[in-house]
């Protein structure tokens, strides 16, 4: 299927590893000009190679790496200066951890809000007006199922994901009658660079083999999971590529769950 992304400019935050890298590679494979961003030049260089290698020989994708901390106002300003206009904004940057509620400090709350919520709001504020002027654009927040069913051991994280849904839906209302859409993608637990450390933090025995820790996690912590396994980043990237495509023009203001089906909020 041709997703008609050739020549579109896509900015993906948190794109040097995990879900963000998989999204960048998928968009590049469809012919989009992809901008990846990160805080480490070494990681950016490596990610740029991987994204470039994912491009199809049939399309001429442009891959650009920008050194910036997208979680800060300064980093957002750098991105806007380096890339003043984008067709597709994927707000993927985020952090997570398991922590008892009574141990979550004020600093923790502020840090999670700054990184997971405010980073995406800033970038949307920068790029959304120009999308409306051009009458085409896609803003996609990579939220989480935790925004709907908040894990008791990750309440600060769940709060940020619920906030992302509020921003996404509110912006979608502002697109009424235009060619711009704003949606959220809500993955369940996903395989990533730091997933083993996370599983150790909630495991009954941190010395268990990774596959046994994963099985225990779904048995004890995510018993309602339909998949009963980690989602692969590429599975999320496939959905994001469709939502970023002109083919998804009728999907706006939606919260699309990777594991649990599509929440019926499609306008």
C-alpha positions in Angstrom: 0.0 0.0 0.0 1.3 3.4 -0.9 0.8 5.7 2.1 1.5 8.8 0.0 4.2 10.1 2.3 6.8 10.8 -0.4 8.2 14.3 0.2 6.4 14.9 3.5 8.6 16.3 6.2 8.3 14.4 9.5 9.8 15.3 12.9 10.0 12.5 15.4 11.2 13.2 19.0 12.9 10.6 21.1 14.0 9.0 17.8 17.4 7.6 18.6 16.0 4.3 20.0 12.9 2.3 20.7 9.5 3.3 19.4 10.8 6.7 18.1 13.6 5.0 16.0 11.1 2.5 14.6 8.7 5.2 13.6 11.5 7.2 12.0 12.6 4.2 10.0 9.0 3.4 8.9 8.3 6.9 7.7 11.6 7.0 5.9 10.8 3.7 4.2 7.6 5.4 2.9 9.6 8.2 1.4 9.2 10.9 4.0 11.9 13.4 4.8 12.6 12.5 8.4 14.1 14.7 11.1 15.4 12.8 14.1 16.4 14.5 17.3 18.4 13.6 20.4 20.8 14.8 23.1 23.8 12.6 22.1 25.6 13.2 18.9 27.0 9.6 18.9 23.4 8.2 19.3 22.2 10.6 16.6 24.8 9.5 14.2 24.0 5.8 14.8 20.3 6.4 14.5 20.8 8.4 11.3 22.6 5.4 9.7 19.8 3.0 10.8 17.1 5.3 9.4 19.0 5.9 6.2 19.4 2.1 5.7 15.6 1.7 6.0 14.9 3.9 3.1 13.6 2.3 -0.1 15.8 2.5 -3.3 12.6 3.6 -5.1 12.2 6.8 -3.1 14.6 9.6 -2.2 14.1 10.3 1.5 16.1 13.0 3.2 17.3 12.1 6.7 18.4 14.9 9.0 19.7 14.7 12.6 19.3 17.6 15.0 21.2 17.8 18.3 18.7 19.2 20.8 17.0 18.3 24.0 13.3 18.3 23.0 12.2 18.3 26.6 13.3 21.9 27.1 12.3 25.2 25.8 15.8 25.8 24.6 15.7 22.5 22.6 12.3 23.3 21.1 13.7 26.7 20.0 16.7 24.9 18.3 14.3 22.6 16.5 12.1 25.4 15.3 15.2 27.3 14.0 16.6 24.3 12.3 13.3 22.9 11.0 10.8 25.8 10.8 8.0 23.9 9.0 7.0 20.2 9.2 4.1 18.3 7.7 4.1 15.6 10.4 5.0 16.0 14.1 5.3 12.8 16.2 5.6 13.6 19.9 7.2 10.4 21.0 9.7 11.7 23.7 8.9 10.2 27.1 10.2 8.7 30.3 8.7 6.1 32.6 9.4 4.3 35.9 7.7 2.2 38.5 7.6 4.0 41.9 5.2 3.8 44.9 2.9 6.9 45.1 4.1 8.0 48.5 7.7 8.1 47.2 7.0 10.3 44.1 8.4 13.7 45.0 7.4 17.1 43.8 10.5 17.0 41.6 9.4 13.7 40.1 6.0 15.1 39.2 7.5 18.2 37.6 10.1 16.2 35.7 7.5 13.8 34.2 5.2 16.7 33.3 8.1 18.6 31.6 9.4 15.7 29.6 6.2 13.8 28.7 3.6 16.6 28.4 5.2 20.1 28.0 7.7 18.9 25.4 4.9 17.9 23.0 2.7 20.9 23.8 5.6 23.3 23.0 6.3 21.7 19.6 2.6 21.6 18.8 2.4 25.3 19.6 5.3 25.9 17.2 4.1 23.9 14.2 0.3 23.7 14.5 -0.4 27.3 13.2 1.6 26.8 10.0 -0.2 23.5 9.4 -3.5 25.3 9.6 -2.3 27.9 7.2 -1.3 25.3 4.7 -4.5 23.3 5.3 -2.6 20.0 5.9 -0.7 18.5 8.7 -0.5 15.6 11.2 0.3 15.8 14.9 0.6 12.5 16.6 1.1 12.0 20.4 2.6 8.7 21.5 0.6 8.3 24.7 -0.1 5.0 26.4 -2.9 2.7 27.6 -1.7 4.0 31.0 -3.5 7.2 30.2 -6.8 5.3 30.4 -6.0 2.6 32.9 -3.5 4.2 35.3 -1.1 1.6 36.8 -1.0 2.1 40.6 2.8 1.8 40.6 3.2 4.5 37.8 0.6 7.1 38.8 2.9 10.1 37.8 3.5 8.5 34.4 -0.2 7.7 33.9 -1.0 11.3 34.7 1.2 12.6 31.9 -0.4 10.2 29.4 -3.9 11.3 30.3 -2.7 14.9 29.9 -1.5 14.1 26.4 -4.9 12.8 25.5 -6.5 16.0 26.7 -4.1 18.1 24.6 -4.5 16.0 21.5 -8.3 16.0 21.7 -8.4 19.8 22.3 -6.2 20.5 19.4 -8.2 18.2 17.1 -11.3 20.4 17.8 -9.3 23.4 16.6 -8.8 21.6 13.2 -12.5 21.4 12.4 -13.0 21.7 8.6 -9.3 21.6 7.7 -6.9 19.1 6.4 -5.0 18.9 9.7 -5.6 16.0 12.1 -4.4 15.4 15.7 -4.5 12.0 17.1 -3.0 9.9 19.9 -1.6 6.4 19.7 -1.8 4.4 22.9 0.6 1.4 23.1 0.6 -1.1 25.8 3.9 -2.4 27.3 6.5 -2.2 24.6 9.8 -3.8 24.1 12.5 -1.1 24.4 16.1 -0.4 25.4 15.3 -0.1 29.1 12.6 -2.7 29.4 14.8 -5.3 31.2 15.7 -2.8 33.9 12.0 -1.9 34.3 11.0 -5.6 34.5 13.7 -6.1 37.2 12.2 -3.3 39.2 8.8 -5.0 39.5 10.0 -8.7 39.4 9.7 -11.0 42.4 13.3 -12.1 41.5 15.4 -9.7 39.5 17.8 -12.5 38.6 15.2 -14.4 36.6 15.8 -14.7 32.8 14.2 -11.9 30.8 11.6 -14.1 29.2 10.5 -15.4 32.7 10.3 -11.8 34.1 8.2 -10.8 31.1 5.8 -13.7 31.6 5.6 -12.9 35.3 4.9 -9.2 34.6 1.9 -10.0 32.4 0.7 -12.6 34.8 0.9 -10.3 37.9 0.9 -6.7 36.6 -1.0 -6.7 33.3 -3.3 -9.7 33.6 -5.9 -7.9 31.5 -3.5 -7.6 28.5 -5.0 -9.2 25.4 -1.6 -9.9 23.8 0.2 -11.2 27.0 3.5 -10.1 25.5 5.5 -7.0 24.8 4.5 -5.1 21.7 7.3 -4.7 19.2 8.2 -1.1 18.3 7.7 -1.9 14.6 4.1 -2.8 15.3 3.5 0.7 16.7 5.4 2.3 13.8 3.1 0.7 11.3 0.1 2.3 12.9 1.8 5.7 13.2 2.7 5.6 9.6 -0.9 5.1 8.6 -2.1 7.9 10.9 0.5 10.2 9.5 -0.6 9.4 5.9 -3.1 11.3 3.8 -5.1 8.1 3.7 -6.1 8.7 7.4 -7.8 12.0 6.6 -11.1 10.8 8.3 -9.3 9.9 11.5 -9.1 12.9 13.8 -9.3 13.4 17.6 -8.9 9.7 18.0 -7.1 7.6 20.7 -5.9 4.5 18.9 -4.9 1.7 21.1 -2.3 -0.7 19.7 -3.4 -3.6 21.9 -7.0 -3.0 23.0 -8.6 -1.9 19.8 -9.6 1.6 18.7 -11.3 3.7 21.3 -14.5 4.9 19.5 -13.7 8.6 19.4 -13.0 9.0 15.7 -14.7 12.1 14.4 
